[in-house]
Amino acid sequence: MRVAAPYSATILDRFPGLFVKHEAEVRKPKKREFFTVHPEYSRGMPLLSIQEKKWQDSFFLVAKSLWSSLSSHMRWYRIYVAMSYPEELFLFPARGKNRGMADPWYDSLQEMIEQAKTGWVSYPTTGHNRYNVEFMQGEDKPAWKEIDVDSLFEDAFENRIIMDMDDPIVNHLGKSP
C-alpha cells in the first residue's frame, strides 16, 4: 500500500532512499527495554496522539487539510528510527518542547536520545522531572544495516493515516472527555 498523496511528497520523500525493507511499529521505548537510535535518520512532523490505555499511546498521521480542525489533538514530534535489543526496528516519536517554559522532561529526553545514538540505553525509572538512563554493559555498539526508511514509515503508518473528519479516530476524539 502506498501512503496517501499528502504524505508521499511532503514527509516520506524527505528520507534518503536506502535498500532493505523492514516492518516497524510507531511507539515509545518500553521501560527496561534497551534500545538505540539511528544517528542520522529522524524527521519532525505533527502527529495526532491518543494517550489512553486502551489505545496504548497510539500515533497517527493527519492529512494537512485537517490540521486546523484537529490542532487541539496534535503535537509536534521528532520521529527517530530506533532498534530495541537485540534487533527489532521501531519508530520512536519523541515529543517537541513546550514553548515558553522550562521543560526538564524534554531536556532529559534529548540527552537520552543523544546517548542512544552511540549505544544501548534503557530508562528503567524516572527521577524528579527527568529520565534516569541506564547503559547496557558488555555489548558492542549497535550495528545498523541498510534500511529502506520510506518503506519503514509506510509500513508503520499504513493504517494510521487520518484522511477525513469521518475517520473512526476523529469520531472517538469527539466522544473523549
CORBEL-V175243 format. One record per residue. N is the residue number from 1. PSI is psi in whole degrees, 0 to 359 (999 if undefined). Layout:
N PSI
N PSI
This chain:
1 133
2 148
3 145
4 153
5 319
6 338
7 328
8 326
9 331
10 333
11 303
12 326
13 351
14 340
15 135
16 144
17 128
18 189
19 341
20 127
21 135
22 154
23 150
24 160
25 163
26 114
27 163
28 155
29 145
30 149
31 142
32 4
33 127
34 137
35 165
36 159
37 136
38 133
39 346
40 327
41 102
42 154
43 146
44 141
45 152
46 139
47 151
48 129
49 131
50 114
51 67
52 147
53 314
54 338
55 351
56 54
57 63
58 144
59 139
60 141
61 148
62 132
63 138
64 328
65 344
66 356
67 315
68 323
69 329
70 14
71 329
72 346
73 1
74 157
75 153
76 132
77 153
78 124
79 120
80 140
81 122
82 165
83 130
84 159
85 129
86 319
87 59
88 117
89 146
90 164
91 123
92 107
93 114
94 123
95 156
96 171
97 143
98 128
99 141
100 15
101 159
102 141
103 79
104 331
105 316
106 314
107 317
108 320
109 316
110 321
111 316
112 317
113 317
114 320
115 325
116 345
117 344
118 353
119 186
120 125
121 164
122 157
123 83
124 334
125 164
126 142
127 202
128 103
129 31
130 162
131 139
132 113
133 138
134 141
135 143
136 129
137 144
138 7
139 145
140 161
141 140
142 139
143 112
144 131
145 169
146 137
147 136
148 92
149 324
150 311
151 323
152 312
153 317
154 313
155 317
156 323
157 10
158 313
159 24
160 44
161 122
162 113
163 341
164 167
165 352
166 2
167 140
168 329
169 317
170 319
171 320
172 318
173 324
174 339
175 350
176 148
177 999
